Amino acid sequence: MHHGKDRERYNLAPDLRHKELSLAQRAPHRATSTHRPAARHEATIATLAQETETDPAVVKSLYEEEIEKLQAQANVKNFIGVIAARRVKQRIATAREHGRPLKVRAA
């Protein structure tokens, strides 16, 4: 099996998989404009901000960056929101683990 390649390709983290189901159930994700996340993305952003104890504006910026990257790369766009949410959590956790500030684009 190609678990290592899949994990790298989809940026999967074993310790975060259990939460992606709850995020998917709260807000169905479809490809949308990256400049203004749809209302369904706002619920995901709010959940991420609460779960990671991070400023919602920072989470929104990170989420928009991840959505933009994924939309540019993905052939199948059904799970972009779920993957973006996972990547945001990983970026926040990594920054905190290394004692670094989060790098986000200016609003």
OpenMM code with the backbone's topology and positions (N, CA, C; nanometers):
from openmm import Vec3, app, unit

residues = "MET HIS HIS GLY LYS ASP ARG GLU ARG TYR ASN LEU ALA PRO ASP LEU ARG HIS LYS GLU LEU SER LEU ALA GLN ARG ALA PRO HIS ARG ALA THR SER THR HIS ARG PRO ALA ALA ARG HIS GLU ALA THR ILE ALA THR LEU ALA GLN GLU THR GLU THR ASP PRO ALA VAL VAL LYS SER LEU TYR GLU GLU GLU ILE GLU LYS LEU GLN ALA GLN ALA ASN VAL LYS ASN PHE ILE GLY VAL ILE ALA ALA ARG ARG VAL LYS GLN ARG ILE ALA THR ALA ARG GLU HIS GLY ARG PRO LEU LYS VAL ARG ALA ALA".split()
positions = [
    Vec3(0.0836, -0.1195, 0.0000),
    Vec3(0.0000, 0.0000, 0.0000),
    Vec3(0.0876, 0.1251, 0.0000),
    Vec3(0.0279, 0.2357, -0.0336),
    Vec3(0.1022, 0.3611, -0.0470),
    Vec3(0.0678, 0.4585, 0.0633),
    Vec3(0.0571, 0.4111, 0.1853),
    Vec3(0.0145, 0.4987, 0.2953),
    Vec3(0.1091, 0.6166, 0.3134),
    Vec3(0.2387, 0.5948, 0.3018),
    Vec3(0.3344, 0.7043, 0.3182),
    Vec3(0.3154, 0.8123, 0.2141),
    Vec3(0.2989, 0.7713, 0.0879),
    Vec3(0.2789, 0.8679, -0.0204),
    Vec3(0.1449, 0.9389, -0.0057),
    Vec3(0.0395, 0.8622, 0.0302),
    Vec3(-0.0911, 0.9248, 0.0491),
    Vec3(-0.0870, 1.0250, 0.1633),
    Vec3(-0.0213, 0.9862, 0.2722),
    Vec3(-0.0124, 1.0753, 0.3880),
    Vec3(0.0573, 1.2052, 0.3476),
    Vec3(0.1642, 1.1936, 0.2691),
    Vec3(0.2380, 1.3124, 0.2255),
    Vec3(0.1557, 1.3930, 0.1256),
    Vec3(0.0937, 1.3233, 0.0308),
    Vec3(0.0183, 1.3909, -0.0741),
    Vec3(-0.1004, 1.4685, -0.0181),
    Vec3(-0.1725, 1.4076, 0.0751),
    Vec3(-0.2911, 1.4717, 0.1295),
    Vec3(-0.2664, 1.5391, 0.2630),
    Vec3(-0.1422, 1.5412, 0.3047),
    Vec3(-0.1023, 1.6102, 0.4270),
    Vec3(-0.1825, 1.5599, 0.5472),
    Vec3(-0.1941, 1.4259, 0.5571),
    Vec3(-0.2720, 1.3663, 0.6650),
    Vec3(-0.1896, 1.3577, 0.7923),
    Vec3(-0.2520, 1.3861, 0.9024),
    Vec3(-0.1884, 1.3705, 1.0330),
    Vec3(-0.2769, 1.2773, 1.1144),
    Vec3(-0.2240, 1.1651, 1.1605),
    Vec3(-0.3069, 1.0680, 1.2314),
    Vec3(-0.3811, 1.1255, 1.3510),
    Vec3(-0.3203, 1.2185, 1.4220),
    Vec3(-0.3824, 1.2714, 1.5427),
    Vec3(-0.4957, 1.3696, 1.5134),
    Vec3(-0.5159, 1.4080, 1.3898),
    Vec3(-0.6212, 1.5041, 1.3573),
    Vec3(-0.7358, 1.4405, 1.2792),
    Vec3(-0.7227, 1.3161, 1.2377),
    Vec3(-0.8253, 1.2518, 1.1553),
    Vec3(-0.9605, 1.2449, 1.2246),
    Vec3(-0.9619, 1.2237, 1.3558),
    Vec3(-1.0893, 1.2092, 1.4262),
    Vec3(-1.1738, 1.3351, 1.4213),
    Vec3(-1.1141, 1.4491, 1.4039),
    Vec3(-1.1907, 1.5739, 1.4038),
    Vec3(-1.2441, 1.6088, 1.2659),
    Vec3(-1.1832, 1.5545, 1.1581),
    Vec3(-1.2281, 1.5921, 1.0252),
    Vec3(-1.3714, 1.5463, 1.0000),
    Vec3(-1.4139, 1.4355, 1.0597),
    Vec3(-1.5508, 1.3901, 1.0444),
    Vec3(-1.6473, 1.4909, 1.1053),
    Vec3(-1.6155, 1.5399, 1.2236),
    Vec3(-1.7049, 1.6361, 1.2870),
    Vec3(-1.7128, 1.7650, 1.2057),
    Vec3(-1.6029, 1.8058, 1.1456),
    Vec3(-1.6044, 1.9257, 1.0622),
    Vec3(-1.6872, 1.9022, 0.9366),
    Vec3(-1.6738, 1.7845, 0.8770),
    Vec3(-1.7484, 1.7542, 0.7552),
    Vec3(-1.8978, 1.7490, 0.7834),
    Vec3(-1.9367, 1.6993, 0.8997),
    Vec3(-2.0771, 1.6901, 0.9332),
    Vec3(-2.1366, 1.8272, 0.9631),
    Vec3(-2.0585, 1.9170, 1.0151),
    Vec3(-2.1100, 2.0504, 1.0500),
    Vec3(-2.1288, 2.1379, 0.9279),
    Vec3(-2.0371, 2.1278, 0.8331),
    Vec3(-2.0426, 2.2182, 0.7194),
    Vec3(-2.0025, 2.1456, 0.5920),
    Vec3(-2.0976, 2.1102, 0.5062),
    Vec3(-2.0610, 2.0469, 0.3799),
    Vec3(-1.9774, 2.1447, 0.2979),
    Vec3(-1.8786, 2.0942, 0.2292),
    Vec3(-1.7850, 2.1811, 0.1577),
    Vec3(-1.7959, 2.1615, 0.0081),
    Vec3(-1.8003, 2.2721, -0.0611),
    Vec3(-1.7976, 2.2718, -0.2072),
    Vec3(-1.6999, 2.3795, -0.2494),
    Vec3(-1.6479, 2.3651, -0.3698),
    Vec3(-1.5551, 2.4651, -0.4213),
    Vec3(-1.6274, 2.5996, -0.4286),
    Vec3(-1.5665, 2.7014, -0.3705),
    Vec3(-1.6254, 2.8349, -0.3720),
    Vec3(-1.5139, 2.9357, -0.3950),
    Vec3(-1.5510, 3.0599, -0.4094),
    Vec3(-1.4530, 3.1658, -0.4235),
    Vec3(-1.3652, 3.1723, -0.2993),
    Vec3(-1.2365, 3.1961, -0.3195),
    Vec3(-1.1461, 3.2023, -0.2053),
    Vec3(-1.1442, 3.3412, -0.1431),
    Vec3(-1.2026, 3.4382, -0.2078),
    Vec3(-1.1977, 3.5734, -0.1539),
    Vec3(-1.3001, 3.5953, -0.0430),
    Vec3(-1.4131, 3.5295, -0.0520),
    Vec3(-1.5167, 3.5392, 0.0511),
    Vec3(-1.5693, 3.3991, 0.0769),
    Vec3(-1.5247, 3.3371, 0.1836),
    Vec3(-1.5759, 3.2021, 0.2089),
    Vec3(-1.7270, 3.2051, 0.2274),
    Vec3(-1.7942, 3.1061, 0.1706),
    Vec3(-1.9392, 3.0954, 0.1837),
    Vec3(-1.9749, 3.0704, 0.3298),
    Vec3(-2.1031, 3.0833, 0.3608),
    Vec3(-2.1494, 3.0639, 0.4987),
    Vec3(-2.1100, 2.9269, 0.5524),
    Vec3(-2.1106, 2.8246, 0.4669),
    Vec3(-2.0737, 2.6898, 0.5118),
    Vec3(-1.9271, 2.6837, 0.5536),
    Vec3(-1.8438, 2.7688, 0.4960),
    Vec3(-1.7031, 2.7741, 0.5361),
    Vec3(-1.6870, 2.8527, 0.6662),
    Vec3(-1.7752, 2.9474, 0.6894),
    Vec3(-1.7678, 3.0271, 0.8125),
    Vec3(-1.7839, 2.9380, 0.9354),
    Vec3(-1.8695, 2.8371, 0.9257),
    Vec3(-1.8880, 2.7444, 1.0375),
    Vec3(-1.7594, 2.6667, 1.0637),
    Vec3(-1.6928, 2.6249, 0.9579),
    Vec3(-1.5665, 2.5522, 0.9719),
    Vec3(-1.4606, 2.6426, 1.0327),
    Vec3(-1.4534, 2.7658, 0.9872),
    Vec3(-1.3558, 2.8623, 1.0388),
    Vec3(-1.3800, 2.8854, 1.1877),
    Vec3(-1.5050, 2.9029, 1.2255),
    Vec3(-1.5387, 2.9241, 1.3675),
    Vec3(-1.4999, 2.8029, 1.4515),
    Vec3(-1.5267, 2.6835, 1.3999),
    Vec3(-1.4911, 2.5614, 1.4720),
    Vec3(-1.3403, 2.5490, 1.4883),
    Vec3(-1.2665, 2.5750, 1.3801),
    Vec3(-1.1200, 2.5689, 1.3868),
    Vec3(-1.0653, 2.6694, 1.4875),
    Vec3(-1.1187, 2.7898, 1.4855),
    Vec3(-1.0728, 2.8939, 1.5782),
    Vec3(-1.0955, 2.8502, 1.7225),
    Vec3(-1.2111, 2.7934, 1.7491),
    Vec3(-1.2430, 2.7481, 1.8847),
    Vec3(-1.1559, 2.6295, 1.9251),
    Vec3(-1.1445, 2.5291, 1.8388),
    Vec3(-1.0670, 2.4091, 1.8714),
    Vec3(-0.9188, 2.4378, 1.8915),
    Vec3(-0.8663, 2.5345, 1.8162),
    Vec3(-0.7228, 2.5642, 1.8239),
    Vec3(-0.6929, 2.6854, 1.9114),
    Vec3(-0.8000, 2.7471, 1.9656),
    Vec3(-0.7857, 2.8678, 2.0473),
    Vec3(-0.7019, 2.9729, 1.9744),
    Vec3(-0.7431, 2.9990, 1.8509),
    Vec3(-0.6734, 3.0935, 1.7632),
    Vec3(-0.7713, 3.2002, 1.7183),
    Vec3(-0.7224, 3.3220, 1.7013),
    Vec3(-0.8041, 3.4331, 1.6547),
    Vec3(-0.8756, 3.3938, 1.5249),
    Vec3(-1.0080, 3.4114, 1.5175),
    Vec3(-1.0824, 3.3746, 1.3968),
    Vec3(-1.0310, 3.4426, 1.2690),
    Vec3(-0.9813, 3.5655, 1.2793),
    Vec3(-0.9283, 3.6333, 1.1608),
    Vec3(-0.8041, 3.5625, 1.1080),
    Vec3(-0.7209, 3.5118, 1.1993),
    Vec3(-0.6014, 3.4376, 1.1585),
    Vec3(-0.6430, 3.3061, 1.0939),
    Vec3(-0.7373, 3.2358, 1.1556),
    Vec3(-0.7853, 3.1090, 1.1003),
    Vec3(-0.8462, 3.1316, 0.9624),
    Vec3(-0.9243, 3.2378, 0.9477),
    Vec3(-0.9869, 3.2675, 0.8187),
    Vec3(-0.8811, 3.2903, 0.7115),
    Vec3(-0.7774, 3.3645, 0.7433),
    Vec3(-0.6705, 3.3898, 0.6477),
    Vec3(-0.6001, 3.2600, 0.6086),
    Vec3(-0.5676, 3.1766, 0.7080),
    Vec3(-0.5027, 3.0480, 0.6805),
    Vec3(-0.5932, 2.9583, 0.5964),
    Vec3(-0.7204, 2.9537, 0.6309),
    Vec3(-0.8174, 2.8700, 0.5602),
    Vec3(-0.8288, 2.9148, 0.4142),
    Vec3(-0.8385, 3.0450, 0.3919),
    Vec3(-0.8481, 3.0968, 0.2556),
    Vec3(-0.7240, 3.0623, 0.1744),
    Vec3(-0.6054, 3.0704, 0.2367),
    Vec3(-0.4810, 3.0328, 0.1683),
    Vec3(-0.4854, 2.8862, 0.1269),
    Vec3(-0.5281, 2.7997, 0.2180),
    Vec3(-0.5320, 2.6566, 0.1883),
    Vec3(-0.6358, 2.6246, 0.0815),
    Vec3(-0.7523, 2.6880, 0.0873),
    Vec3(-0.8559, 2.6677, -0.0153),
    Vec3(-0.8004, 2.7077, -0.1519),
    Vec3(-0.7350, 2.8213, -0.1571),
    Vec3(-0.6796, 2.8715, -0.2827),
    Vec3(-0.5773, 2.7733, -0.3409),
    Vec3(-0.4866, 2.7246, -0.2565),
    Vec3(-0.3855, 2.6283, -0.3031),
    Vec3(-0.4507, 2.5008, -0.3540),
    Vec3(-0.5465, 2.4498, -0.2775),
    Vec3(-0.6105, 2.3242, -0.3144),
    Vec3(-0.6927, 2.3369, -0.4424),
    Vec3(-0.7633, 2.4469, -0.4594),
    Vec3(-0.8428, 2.4648, -0.5804),
    Vec3(-0.7539, 2.4712, -0.7046),
    Vec3(-0.6355, 2.5264, -0.6889),
    Vec3(-0.5427, 2.5345, -0.8017),
    Vec3(-0.4863, 2.3975, -0.8380),
    Vec3(-0.4753, 2.3075, -0.7395),
    Vec3(-0.4113, 2.1778, -0.7612),
    Vec3(-0.5086, 2.0625, -0.7824),
    Vec3(-0.6265, 2.0710, -0.7277),
    Vec3(-0.7163, 1.9550, -0.7213),
    Vec3(-0.7937, 1.9323, -0.8503),
    Vec3(-0.8028, 1.8049, -0.8888),
    Vec3(-0.8895, 1.7669, -0.9998),
    Vec3(-1.0308, 1.7420, -0.9489),
    Vec3(-1.0422, 1.6819, -0.8325),
    Vec3(-1.1704, 1.6567, -0.7676),
    Vec3(-1.1800, 1.7542, -0.6509),
    Vec3(-1.2804, 1.8366, -0.6516),
    Vec3(-1.2872, 1.9467, -0.5552),
    Vec3(-1.3846, 1.9216, -0.4400),
    Vec3(-1.4400, 1.8018, -0.4280),
    Vec3(-1.5405, 1.7724, -0.3263),
    Vec3(-1.4912, 1.7867, -0.1828),
    Vec3(-1.3651, 1.7577, -0.1559),
    Vec3(-1.3159, 1.7535, -0.0188),
    Vec3(-1.2169, 1.8648, 0.0132),
    Vec3(-1.2143, 1.9674, -0.0670),
    Vec3(-1.1191, 2.0766, -0.0470),
    Vec3(-1.1354, 2.1398, 0.0906),
    Vec3(-1.2573, 2.1634, 0.1344),
    Vec3(-1.2796, 2.2259, 0.2650),
    Vec3(-1.2278, 2.1413, 0.3795),
    Vec3(-1.2488, 2.0103, 0.3717),
    Vec3(-1.2028, 1.9198, 0.4771),
    Vec3(-1.0499, 1.9172, 0.4812),
    Vec3(-0.9886, 1.9079, 0.3639),
    Vec3(-0.8418, 1.9053, 0.3572),
    Vec3(-0.7840, 2.0389, 0.4027),
    Vec3(-0.8458, 2.1492, 0.3621),
    Vec3(-0.7992, 2.2821, 0.4044),
    Vec3(-0.8074, 2.2964, 0.5557),
    Vec3(-0.9164, 2.2493, 0.6153),
    Vec3(-0.9310, 2.2565, 0.7613),
    Vec3(-0.8200, 2.1783, 0.8302),
    Vec3(-0.7896, 2.0617, 0.7780),
    Vec3(-0.6836, 1.9792, 0.8361),
    Vec3(-0.5483, 2.0505, 0.8269),
    Vec3(-0.5230, 2.1116, 0.7130),
    Vec3(-0.3956, 2.1819, 0.6949),
    Vec3(-0.3837, 2.3030, 0.7871),
    Vec3(-0.4935, 2.3738, 0.8088),
    Vec3(-0.4922, 2.4886, 0.9000),
    Vec3(-0.4558, 2.4417, 1.0406),
    Vec3(-0.5196, 2.3339, 1.0864),
    Vec3(-0.4874, 2.2802, 1.2194),
    Vec3(-0.3397, 2.2436, 1.2285),
    Vec3(-0.2871, 2.1829, 1.1250),
    Vec3(-0.1469, 2.1429, 1.1258),
    Vec3(-0.0547, 2.2643, 1.1293),
    Vec3(-0.0876, 2.3678, 1.0523),
    Vec3(-0.0042, 2.4882, 1.0518),
    Vec3(-0.0030, 2.5540, 1.1891),
    Vec3(-0.1192, 2.5611, 1.2539),
    Vec3(-0.1281, 2.6215, 1.3864),
    Vec3(-0.0502, 2.5379, 1.4873),
    Vec3(-0.0699, 2.4063, 1.4849),
    Vec3(-0.0004, 2.3179, 1.5786),
    Vec3(0.1502, 2.3244, 1.5598),
    Vec3(0.1968, 2.3253, 1.4369),
    Vec3(0.3407, 2.3313, 1.4089),
    Vec3(0.4002, 2.4624, 1.4570),
    Vec3(0.3318, 2.5729, 1.4319),
    Vec3(0.3825, 2.7034, 1.4759),
    Vec3(0.3941, 2.7073, 1.6273),
    Vec3(0.2927, 2.6571, 1.6960),
    Vec3(0.2959, 2.6567, 1.8432),
    Vec3(0.4034, 2.5625, 1.8968),
    Vec3(0.4165, 2.4477, 1.8330),
    Vec3(0.5149, 2.3486, 1.8755),
    Vec3(0.6570, 2.4054, 1.8695),
    Vec3(0.6807, 2.4874, 1.7680),
    Vec3(0.8133, 2.5457, 1.7487),
    Vec3(0.8251, 2.6871, 1.8048),
    Vec3(0.7197, 2.7340, 1.8711),
    Vec3(0.7222, 2.8670, 1.9322),
    Vec3(0.7336, 2.9802, 1.8317),
    Vec3(0.6795, 2.9576, 1.7123),
    Vec3(0.6855, 3.0598, 1.6075),
    Vec3(0.5506, 3.1267, 1.5890),
    Vec3(0.5500, 3.2519, 1.5487),
    Vec3(0.4224, 3.3170, 1.5181),
    Vec3(0.3646, 3.2589, 1.3886),
    Vec3(0.2338, 3.2642, 1.3749),
    Vec3(0.1695, 3.2178, 1.2529),
    Vec3(0.1949, 3.3166, 1.1406),
    Vec3(0.2264, 3.2659, 1.0245),
    Vec3(0.2482, 3.3511, 0.9086),
    Vec3(0.1210, 3.3519, 0.8256),
    Vec3(0.0586, 3.4685, 0.8140),
    Vec3(-0.0626, 3.4822, 0.7339),
    Vec3(-0.0462, 3.6014, 0.6426),
    Vec3(-0.1223, 3.5975, 0.5340),
    Vec3(-0.1213, 3.7113, 0.4414),
    Vec3(-0.1951, 3.8287, 0.5030),
    Vec3(-0.1557, 3.9472, 0.4666),
    Vec3(-0.2237, 4.0679, 0.5149),
    Vec3(-0.3638, 4.0709, 0.4564),
    Vec3(-0.4592, 4.1113, 0.5383),
    Vec3(-0.6000, 4.1171, 0.4927),
    Vec3(-0.6240, 4.2365, 0.4050),
] * unit.nanometer
topology = app.Topology()
chain = topology.addChain("A")
for resn in residues:
    res = topology.addResidue(resn, chain)
    for name in ("N", "CA", "C"):
        topology.addAtom(name, app.Element.getBySymbol(name[0]), res)
